[in-house]
Amino acid sequence: TALRRTFSRKRSRLEQGGLLVPIRCGLKEPRIEFATCVRIMAVVCRRGTVASIAATLVYFGLMCAAASATYPFSHEYLKQAEGRAGALDPLEYYVSARGEDSKTGKSPQDAFATIERCLAEVRTLRNNSSGGKLNTSVYFNFVADGGMFVLNKTVQITDKESGDGVNVVAFRNPGATADKQVTISGGHVISNWVKHGAKWMAQLPDTMQSVYQLFINGQRRELANTGVLQYERMGDGPSLHDMKHKEDQYEEDQAYENRHLRRYATAAAPDPKYFVYQEGQLPDDLVTETNMYAVVYEIWTASVHEVGGVYPPNRTIWLKTPVTERWESSAATGHRFILQNSKLFLKPGTFTFDRYTKMLVYMPMEGETSTMEAIVPRLKELVTVVGDASMGTPVNSVVFQDLTFAHAAADFDACFAGECSDQSANFLQTAALRFEHARNCIVLNVEIAHVGGYGVWLDQACQNNTLAYLHVHDVGAGGVRIGRADQVVTAELQTNFNTLTDSVLEDGGHIFKEGCGVLLQAAAHNTIMHNHIHHFRYTGVSIGWSWGYNPTSSPGNTVSYNHIHHIGMGELSDMGCVYSLGIQIGAQVVHNLCHDVWSYGYGGWGYYTDEGSSNMTYAYNIAYHTKAASLHQHYGENNQFINNIFALPHNIPCPDKTGGGCTDSAIKSSRHPAGSGPGAMTSFNFERNIIYFSNGTLMQGGTEKDLLYSNQTFDHNIYWNTETHTDIKFPPSSRDTFEQWQAAGKDKNSLIADPLFLKADSFDFSQLSKDSPALKLGFEPIDTSNIGPRN
C-alpha cells in the first residue's frame, strides 16, 4: 500500500512533466520511470526487513511482467509522452528555409530561417522568466516548403537553450508525410559544374579541406579506387637508399628524377610503414599522384591513411601514418588494401578531389546531367546537444521529431595525426547528432543518412534519453553509439538508463569499416530493443569496453527483440551479431534473431562473449547461417545460455589464406586460461538449448585440454546433426561418444534427437511439432513475431 501511494505521487509529477519516458513498470496504473523504481528499492533495502524486501521484489516482478503486455512501447505512446509535456499552452514558432530571422516566427508566413534564431528565442524566453526557466514548452515547427536547411556551422544547443524536465524545447515537422520531409543538411550543394569530355568538374570553396564523400541525387558515390588488392609484404622504412633502388635505369625519366625522390622521403619520414604491391598490379603513372588515400585491412578493423608516395621501380607505397604492427604477419588480414582518389582509377559513378586546387572531378553515370543534385558534406557534426558538466547543468528535455539530418563529413583527425585502427571506430570523436551531459531528450521518428561516421552518439553523462523509430542508413561508420571508451567512470559522467527502440539501422561501414550497428561502451542500464540492424561490415551490437576481468561501468544493459543480420559482409573478421566485452553484471541478451554473419576469415560468430565477458544471460535467442560457430565464448565467468536455438552454422564458404578457423564448430569455448581470473577458468551454464547443425564438429575448445569444460554445466539440451543424425562426437577430444560425455557429468538429461522444427527448410525455427523431444525437456518455443520494430 505504501508503495502504491508513492507511485501515485510520482505519477502526478510524471504526468505533468511527461518527458521522462518510462520503462514499463506498473500494472494498469500508475506508470513510473525505472529510475524511480530503483530509488524506492534502495530505500526499502536500507530500511526494510527481510520480509519487506522480499515482498517488494515480488511486487516489482509482478508489475513488470504484467506491464509488458499492458503498455506497448509504441510510437503513439511516445507522442503522448511528448504531448503531456506541452499540455500547458505551449508556445509555437515556425521555421522555413524561405523564412527570415527578422520576422516573428509566429506563423508559417512569418517563419524564422535558422535554428540559431530559434535558440536565441529560447534564451530570450528564459531570461524574461522568473528563475531563468521556461514557463511552458516551446515548439519550433519546420515548414516543409521544398527547401533544404543547409547549415553554415554546427548547431550547438546548450543548457541555456533547453527545457527543464517539465517543459520541453521541440524541433519538429508536424506535417511530415512521405512527400513533405524536412532535411537539415551539413553539406555544400554543387551548382557550378563544367563539362570536360566525359567528366564533370567543379571548383569547391577554399574552406573544403578534404572531400571523401559525394552524393548524387541522394545516392553515395565512391572515390575513384583500385578495388581490393593484395600486397606482397609490409615493413618499416623507407630509406633514401631503398627509394633510389634501380634509379640509374630511370635517370632520364623525369617522373623519377631526384626532386621527386626527395619529396617522397620528406613526405614519408620518419619511419612510416610501407608495403610492396605485386608485379603489374598498379600503373607506373601513380608516381605523379599527390592526393591518394590507402585503406589497409587489418582483422577486425581497416585503417585509412594518406599516401606519402609511390615508387614503381621497387613497387613500394609509403604511408604517412603507421599501421599497427600486430597486423603485419597475420594471414587473417588477407594482406588487402585499396588505393583511392587517383584520376587513373576514374570510372562512371566515381570522383576525385584535389585538396590543393580544390577541384572535384566526377565521371557521371549514364543519364546523369549537370542538373543533378550533387552534395559534398562539409560539417563533421550537424547538431550537438551539450550541457555544462563543470557547473552540473545538463541539457534537458530537447526533442527532435519527424526530421531528416543528412550530409555529415567524415572525421579523419585521428587517422591523419597518428592511426585509426581502434575497434568499432572508437577513435571517432564526432557524430552527426551528438549528445553529452543530456537528460530526458527524445529523438523520435528521425532519419539520419549520408554521414561519414556514427549517426547518433549519446556521449558521456547522458541519462534517461530515448531514441525511437529512427532510420539511420548510409553511414560511414556505425548507427548509434552510447557511452565512451572508459572502463570505469564516475557517477556524474555515467551514461545510463537510455533507450534505443523500434529503429532501423542499416548500410554502414562505408568509410570506417569497423563501425557497429550499435556501439555501447562504458554505459549502464541501457536498453537496445525491437530494432532492425543489418548490413554492417563489423558487429551488429557491441556492449562493454573492458578486456579481461577488470572493474567496469557496464552493468545491467539489455539487448532484446532485435533482428540482426548480414553482418561482416565478407570484409572483416572476429565479429558477431551481438558481441560483448568484460564484466557485465545483470546484462540480458534475450529474444534476438541473428543470421547471415559472413566474416572475411575466421570469426563469423552469432553470439560472441569475448574477453572477460561475465555475469551475462543469453536466453531465447536464435542464430543461423553463421560462417563459424553460432555461439563463441572466448573466456568469461558465470554466463547463462538458456533456451536458445543454434542452427546451421558453416553455411558460408571461407576464402583461402585467411588464417583458418572459418568452420570451427557449432558452438565454441576457445580459451580456458588457468589463473586468468577469480574463478581461474572460463565458466558458463548451457541449458535447454537446441543445437541443429549439418557439418563441422559439435563443440570446440582451446588448448588446455585438462581444463576443458571442467567447470561448465550442460543439461536438458537437444543435439541433432541433419546429415549424420545421432552420430555426433563430443569433447574433450571431439571423438568421445555421448555416453562418455555423460559419464563425465555433462548433459545427464539431454538427448540426441531431431527437434522436429516445422519450417526449418525456410529457416523458420520458431515452430516445433507438438511431439518435439525439446518440449519434453522444458524447452520453450521462441516466438519471433514480436522481434524487430513495432508499428
BELUR-V570263 format. One line per field, one symbol per residue. ss: DSSP state (H for helix, E for strand, C for the rest). phi: phi as a letter, one per 40 degrees, with the letter a starting at -180 (. if undefined). burial: I if it has 9 or more other ideal C-beta (glycine too) atoms within 8 Angstrom, else O. Layout:
ss->???
phi->???
burial->???
This chain:
ss->CHHHHHHHHHHHHHHHHCCCCCCCCCCCCCCCCHHHHHHHHHHHHHHCCHHHHHHHHHHHHHHHHHHHHHCCCCHHHHHHHHHHHCCCCCEEEEECCCCCCCCCCCCHHHCECCHHHHHHHHHHHHHCCHHHCCCCCEEEEECCCCCCEECCCCEEECHHHCCCCCCCEEEECCCCECCECCEEECEEECCCCEEECCEEEEECCCCCCCCCCEEECCEEEEECECCCEEEEEEEEECCHHHHCCCCHHHCCCHHHCHHHHHHHHHHHCCCEEEEEECCCCCCHHHHHCCCCEEEEECCCCEEEEEEEEEEHHHCEEEECCCCCHHHCCCHHHCCEEEEECCHHHCCCCEEEEECCCCEEEEECCCCCCCCCCEEEECCCCCEEEECECCCCECEECEEEECCEEEEECCCCHHHHHCCCCCHHHCCCCCEEEEEECEECCEEECCEEEEECCEEEEECCCCECCEEECCEEEEECCCCEEECCCCCCCCHHHCEECCEEECCEEECCCCCCCCCCCEEECCEECCEEECCEEEEECCCCEEECCCCCCCCCCCCCCEEECCEEEEECCCCCCCEEEEEECCEEEEEEEECCEEEEECCCCCCEEEEEECCCCEEEEEECCEEEEECCCCEEECCCCCEEEECCEEECCCCCCCCCCCCCCCCCCCEEECCCCCCCCCCCCCCEEEECCEEEECCCCCEECCCCHHHCCCCCEEECCEEEECCCECCCCECCCCCECHHHHHHCCCCCCCEECCCCEEEHHHCEEEEECCCCHHHHCCCCCCCCCCCCCCC
phi->.ccccccccccdcccccgccccccaiccaccaccccdcccccccccbccdccccccccccccccccccccbccbdccccccccdcbccfccbbbbacbcbccccgcadcbccbbcdccccccccccccbcggbccacbbbccccbgccccccaccbbbccbbcagbbbbbbabcbcbdbbcbbbbbbbccbbcbcbgcbbbacccccccabbbabbfgbcbccdacgcbbccabacicbcccccdgcdcbcccccbcdccccccccccccfccbbbccdgcbcccccccbbcbbbbcbbbaacbbcccibbddbfbbbbcbccdcccdbccccgfbabcbgbccbcadgbabbccccgcbbbbccdgcbccccbbbcbccbcbbbbcbcccgbccbfbbbafbbbagbccbbdccccaabbcdgfcccbbadbbbafbbfcbbbfbbbafbcbccbbcccgbbfbbbbfcbbafbcbbcbbbgbcbcbbcdcbccafbbbafbbbagbgcbbcccbdbbbbcabfcbbafbbbafbcbccbbbgaacgbcdbbbcgcbbafbbbafbgfgbbbgaadbbbbgcbdgcbbbfbbbafbbccbcgcccbbccdgdagbbbafbbbafbcbccbbbcaibfcbbbfbbbbfcgcbcbccfbgggcbcacbabcabcdgcadcgacaabbafbbbbbbagccbbbcccccbdgcbbbbafbbbabcbcfccbcbcccgbcccccccccgbfdbcbcaccgccbccbgbbcbbcccccccccgcbdbcccbcgcbc
burial->OOIOOIIIOIIOOIOOIIIIIIOIIIOOOIIIIIIIIOOIIOIIOOOIOOOIIOOIOOIIOIIIOIIOOOIOIIIOIIIOIIIIIIOOOIIOIIIIIOIOIOIOIOOOOIIIIIIOIIIOIIIOIIOOIOOOIIOIIIIIIIIIOOOOIOIOOIIOIIIOIIIIIIIIIIIIIOOIOOOIIIIIIIIIIIOOIOOOOOIIIIOIOOOIOOIIIIIIOOOIIOIIIIOOIIIIOIIOIIOOOIIOIOIOOIOOOOIIIOOIIOIIIOIIOOOIIIIIIIOOOIOOOIIOIOIIIIIIIIIIIIIIIIIIIIIIIIIIIIIIIIIIOOIOOIIIIIIIIIIIIIOIIIOOOIIIIIOOOIIIIIIIOOOOOOOIOIIIIIIIIIIIIIIIIOOOOIIIIIIIIIIIIIIIIIIIOIIIOOIIIIOIIIOIOIIIIIIIIIIIIIIIIIIIIIIIIIIIIIIIIIIIIIIIIIIIIOIIIIIIIIIOOIIOIOOOIIIIIIIIIIIIIIOIIOIIIIIIIIIIIIIIIIIIIIIIIIOIIIIIIIIIIIOIIIOIIIIIIIIIIIIIIOIIIOIIIIIIIIIIIIIIOOIIIIIIIIIIIIIIIIIIIIIIIIIIIIIIIIIIIIIIIIIIIIIIIIIIIIIIIIIIIIIIIIOIOIIOOIIOOIIIIIIIIIIIIOOIIOOOIIIIIIIIIIIIIOOIIIIIIOOIOOOIIOOIOIIIIIIIIOOOOOOIIIIOOIOIOIOIIIOOOIIOOIOIOOIIIOIIOOIIIIOIOOOIIIIOIOIOOIOIOOIIIIO
